[in-house]
Amino acid sequence: MTSNKPAATVFQNYIGGNWVASTDGGTFEQRNPANLDEITGLWPACTVEDARRAIGAAEAAFPAWRALTVYRRAEYLKQALGLMAQRRDAMARVLTLENGKTLAESKTEIDSAIREMEFQINQGLRMGGEQLPSASDGVFAYASRAPLGVVSVISPWNFPFNVPGRKGTPALISGNTVVFKPASLTPQTGHEFTKLFVDAGLPAGVWNFITGGGGTVGEALTVDPRIKAISFTGSTAVGRRIHEKAAKILARTQLEMGGKNPLVVLADADLDAAAQAAVTAAYACAGQWCTSTSRVVVEKAVAQELSERIVARVKAMRVGNGMDAGVNLGPVCGAQQLEDILRYIDIGRKEGATLACGGRRVTEGEMAQGCFIEPTVFTGVQRTMRIAQEEIFGPVLSIMVAEDFDAACDIANDVIFGLSSSIYTRDLAKAHSFAERSEVGMTHVNMHTALKEPQFSFGGVKQSGFGVPEAGRTGIEFFTEHRVVYMKYR
């Protein structure tokens, strides 16, 4: 019997200016999380040799790319940005097909990538050094910044378009060449991002794109001495392994990792605003942001009222295919993610937390073959529970009660992570105190935990981040080295 299903598209790597298969011809499948029966593409299961070829292509392209003026490099990047704006809607559909997030969320991600890239291009045009007076007679002394060489960009599946833009642009504008590996759950989004540079005429070898497993090509990009820096976004466990391996070749690492972000709500807060912020940041992109709100820590006096407002909003959410209009929550990104989240929901029940709403896989109608989970709220969560300590990375929110402001701060900080936090209060003194005490890279007052703007650096502390933060003025700093010149002129 023959199948009426169309054959899946076979995609290729982009190495040294050419689209090529993996050296041994191996491939892997990517499937639509809204319908796991649908194969969206076959991708090169790259070998270590493929990674070495990509590194070699980038190494060969580096001298000429570095020699270009920053204004010429900016022209290529601006051309890619123009194409990005033109292709926004089509690329958003690819993103939703691979990741599952709603079309509106996908378009928002592409818009944010444009803003990030615009800022970094302009930062590159302002990239300068520093001139200071010398203590020696007749000496002119100054400092400058120079590109590192070949760098690797390893991006995640949750923001597969924004993150390559945020990492890749400062790397390129400052004169480095790049080997880019997207997450295996979202390779076509990385492919579409790469095509922007290809169609913008970026010289061969400046940007190379390879797909495959983290244990093969991912590791190859962390142990090859030709790699001078590694910018990674993903889990804390993988980030730690990358740093350990990179230390052996003295490659720089920039690690943006996990989070367990608290939203603290004090008794004087606007409870409607706080409830909406919690729901927005907990369930957008199916809760798969590293900056998602995963814990609400609320003062006891308003805990019941806030919980009721959150649960009412969550129950009104519509779960469905991200391609459909009116859907608030798409599928989670893949079968493994689905399994992990359902396991944590079961853990929460067994630990004694109260399941206030949600908690089950959605299998009605067209969702039967997809990775859909009801948006879930636990109340009565204690700080020692695993659902309060470990990153779930899905649409699961834990509500925790604190006796007072000081207790809320202690609960908020009582995790190994330190990426983002928020507080809702009308008390300016407590807002400032929280900002000082919060052990995170980003704090928000009367705003949800996921807000980020391109002009500020992005990164966490504790087990959430390591190295020079991304974006902002530190974006280019990571991809350049500091040099000093002493020039005697008399």
N, C-alpha and C positions, 0 to 999 in steps of 0.2 A: 504494500500500500504506500502510495506517495503522499507527502504532506503538502497542504496548500499554503503553509506558512512560507513567507519569503525568506530566503537565506540571509543570515546575519551579515552585516557589513564587516569586512576584515580591514582593520586600521593598521597604520604603520608608525614607526618611530620617525623622528626628524633629527638626523645627525649630520653635521657638516654641510648643511644646505640641501640634503636629499632625504626623501621619504623612503625608508627602508624597513624590511621585516627584521625580526630578531635573527641572530646568526644561525640558530638551529631550527627556525621556523615554528617554534612553540607559541601557542596562544592561550589566553584565558578568556572566559565569558564575563560580561557585565550584564546584570539583569535589572529590570525596572522594579523598584521596590513597591510600586503600586500594583504590580502583577508579575510575580516571580516566574511565571511561565514565559514571559517575554524577554528574549535575549536582545539587548540593544546594540551589542557589538562584540566582535572578537578582537582582542588586543595582544600585542607582542608580549610574551612572557620572557622578558629579556634575561640574558645571561650576564655573568660578570664580564665577559668579553665585550658585550654590547656597551656596558657602562664604561669600560676602558676606551672603547672607540669614541664615545661621546666626550669623554674627558680629553682625549687626544685632539679631537676636532676643536674643542673650546681652547685648548692650549695653543693650537696653531693660529687661531683667529685673534688671540689676545693682543699681540704687538700692534697690529694694524688698527684694531678697535680702540686701544688705548691712545694711539697717536692722533686719532681724530679730535678736533676741538669739541668741547662739551656742547657747543651750539649745534654742531653737526649731529652728535648723538641725540640731542633733544629733538631734532627734526624727524628722525626715524620714529622716536617714541610718540611724538605728537601725531604722526601719520597713523600709527597703530590706534591711538585714542580716537581719532576720527572714524576709523573703521568700527571700533567698538560701539560708538554711539549709533552708527548706521545699522549694525547687526544686533542691537540690544534685544529686541523681541525674539528673534530666532535663537539667540544664545540662551535666553531665559528658558525657552522650551527644552533645550538640551539639558540645562541644569536641573529643571524639574523632573525630567525623564530619568535622570541618573540618581539624583539625591532625594527626590520626593517632596521637597518644599513647594509651597504654592507658587503659582506664576507671579503673583504680586511680590512674594518674598524673593524670588529669583531676580526679578527686575530691580528690586531694591538693592540686592547684592551687587549687581552689575553697576548700578549708579554709584554705589559706594566705592567700587573699584576705580571708576573714572575719577572720583574726587581724590582718592588716595594717590593715584598715578599723576594727576595734575600737580598735586602738591610736591611730590618727590621730583618731578621734572624741574619745577621752579627752584626747589632746594638745590638741585644740581647746578643750575645756572648761577646760583649764589655761592657755590662751594668755594670757599677761600681759605687762606691761612691766616697768619698773624705775624705782624712785624713788631718787635720790641727793641728798645735801645740796648746796645752791647756795652759791656764794661771795658772792652778793648778799644783802643784808639784806631780810627779808620776802618772799623768793621761794621758792615751792614748785616744784620741777622734776621732771619725770618723762618717761619714754619709753614709747611704746606701739607696737603693730603694727597696720597697717591693710591691708585687701585691695587688690589691684592693679587689679582690674576684670575684663575679659574675658581668659581664658587658653585656650590650645589644648593638648590632650592627644593625642599621636600614639603609638599603641601598636603593639607588634610581634605577629607571628603565633606566636611560640614560647611565650609566656605571655600569651595574649590576654584572660584573665580576671583574673589576679593584678595585672598591671601597671596597667590602668585603675583598679583599686581602690586601689593604692598611690599613684598620682598624683592621681586624681580626688577622693579623700576629703579630703586636706589642702587642696586647692583650694576645695572646697565649704564645708567646716566653717569656714574662715577668711573666707568671705564673697565669694568670686569666683564668676563664672559661667563656664561651660565650653563649648567646642566640641570634640567628641571625634571623632577619625578613627581607626578601627581599620585594621589591615593588610588588604589586599584578599584575602589568603588565608584570613582568619578573620573575615569580617564578621558572621556569625550569632552568634558568641560575643559580639561587641560589641553586637549587637542585643539579645541576652538580658540582658546587663548593663544596657543602657539601660532595658529594660522594668521592671527592679527599681525604678528611680527614678520611672518613669511610674506604676507601680502603687502606689508609696509616696506619691503625691500631690505630688511635687516641683513647685513652681510653674513655669508655662510659661516657657520661655526660659532657665531656670537650667542645664539640661543639654541640649545639642543634639548630635545624632548624624548624621554624614554619611559616605558611603562614596565611594571613587573612587581614582584614581591619585595617587601622590605628586607627579608632575609637574604636576598641575592643582590639585586641592583641597589637597593637601599643601603645595604652594608658596604657595597663596593664604593659608594659615594662618600663613605665616612672613613675609609682606610687607605685610599690612594693618596700618596704624598703630593700629587699634583693639585689636589684640592686644598685651597687655602682657607676656606670658610664654609660653614654649613649652617643654613638657616632652616629650621625645622619647626613645624607646628603639628602637634599630635599629643598622644598620651604621655604622662609623666614617666611611665615605665620605659617606653621606647626612647624618650628624650635622654634619660639617664644612660641608657646603653650607647646612644650616639656619642654622648660626651665622653664616656670612658674610652671608646675606640678612637675618637678624634684626638684625644690627648696624646696618643702614641705618635701621631704625625704632626703634632703642634698646630692643628687646624683650629681656627676660631669656631665657637659654637654660639648660636643664637637660638634659644629654646623657648618656645611658647607652648605651655603644656596645660595640665588640667586645672579645674576649678571646682569649688563647692561654695558658690557665692551667696552671701546672706543679704536679705533685705530686712532691715530692722524697722519696726513700726512702734513709735512711742504713743502714749495715751492721748497726747494732744494733736496727733496727726490728722490730716484730712483722710479719713478712712476710705472714701470712695476712690480718691486718687491713688492711695497706697494699694488698694485691692486691684485696681486696673493695671498698675505698674507691675505687680507681682504676676498677674496672669499674662501680660504682654511678654515679659522677659522669661517666664517659666515655659511658655508653650509655643512661642514663635519658633519656626524651623523645627517643630516637634521637640523642642527642648534640647536641641543639639547644638547649642552655642557653648563655647568655653566660658562665656560671660553670662550664661543663663542664670536666673534666680532659681536656686535649688532648695534654699531654706528661707522661710519667713520666720523671723524672730520677733515676737510681738509681746508688748507689756501685758501683764495679766488682766488689767482693768478693761481692756478692749479686745481681748483675744477671741471671745465668742462672737462678738459683733463682726470683727474683721474676717474671721473664718467663714461665717455665713455669707458675707459679701463675695469672698473669693469663690466659694463653692457654687454660688448662684451663677456667677459669670462663667465658670468652667462648664457647668451643665448646659449652658446655652451654646457652647461651641459646636461647630459642625465638623465632623471628621470625614475625610474623603480623598479622592484623587486630586493631587495638587493642580492638575490641568483643568479642573472643573471650577466654574464661577461659584462664589459664595462659600467655599471651603475655608475653614480657619486652621485646620490641622491636617497636614498630609501624612503619609506613611513615614516611619523611621527608615533609615538608610540601610536596608539589607536584613537578611535572615539572621545573621549573627547578632546584630544590634537588637533585633526583636527579641531574640532568646535571652540576651543579657538583661534587658529591661524587665521582662516578665519575671525573670529570676529575682531581681531586686524587689519587685512588688511582692513576691511571695515571701522574701526575707522580711520585708516590713511587716507583713501580717504576723509572721511567726515571732517577731521581736516584740509584738504587743502594741504596735501603733494602730490607730483607728483609721480604717479606709473610709474616708468621707465621701468620695465619689470616684468613678472610673475603676481602673485596675484590671481590665480584661482586654484581651485581643478582640478586635472587631472583624467579624467574618461574614457579615450580611451582604448578600447580593454580589456586586462586582468587586467587593473588598475581600472576598474569600481567599484569593490567591496573593493578597498583598501583605505588607508589614504594618498593619494599622493597629494602634493601641489607643484606648480611650484616655483622654487627659485625666491624670490621677492626682488626687490630693490625700495626703495622710495628715491627720491631726494627732495630738498626744504623743508627738515624737520627742524622745529623750536624746540628749547630746551624745550618749555613748552608743546609740544604735548605729548599725552599719549604714542605714539609709540616710543618717545625719552626718556621716563621716566620709563615705566613699562616693566618688563621682559616678552617677548613674548614666548621665548623658542621654536623657530622654524626657518625655513629658510627665515627670513625676515631681511633685512639690511637697516638701515636708514643712508643716507648721509647728513651731516650737514656742513655748511660753516662757517668758522671763519675768521675774518679780519686779525688776526695776531697770533703769538705764544701765547701771554698772553691770548687772547680771547679763543684760542683752549684749553688751560689748564683749564680755567674757565668752558667751556662747558663740558669738559671731567669729571670734578669733580661734576657737577651739577645734581647728582642723589643720591638716598638714598643708593645705592649699592657701594661696594668697593672691588671687587674681583681681577680683572686683567685689565691691560692696556698695550698699546704699542704705540711707536712713531717711525715714519720713517723720518730720517733726516741725513744729512752729517755733521751737526754742533754739535761737541762734547759738547760744553758748553750748548747748548739747551737740548741735550739728558740728561746730568747730572741734569740740572734744572728740567726737566720734571720728572725724577725719584724721585727727592726730593719733588716735589709738588703733584705728583699723589697720590690720596687718595685710595690706593688699597693695597692688600696683595702681589701682584706680578706685577712687571713692566718689559716690554720687550723693547729693543731698536733694531730696524731693524729686528724684528722677530714678528710672529703673537701672538695673545693674549692667545692662548690655550697651549703654550708650558709649560711643567712641567717635572722636573726630580726628581727621588726618593730621592736623597741625600739632597734635600731642603724641608723645611716644606711647607705645602699647606693649605692656609686658607685666608679668607678675613677680611676686616674691615667694619665699619658701619653696614649696614643690611645684609652683605654677610657672616659674620662669627662671631663666639663667642667661647671663651674658648681656650685652648691650641691647636695650629694648628696640622693638621694631618701630617704624613709622616716625612721624614728627621729625625733629632735627637730628635724632639719633639714627635714623634710617641709613643715611649715607655714612655716618661715623663707623658703623659696624663693617662696612665693605671697603674701608680705606685704612691706610696706615699713616702714621704721623711721621713727618720728616722735617729735619731742621737744617738750614744752610747758613754757614758763616762765610761772609765774603769780605776780604780785606781789599779796600780800594785805594788806600794810600799808606 
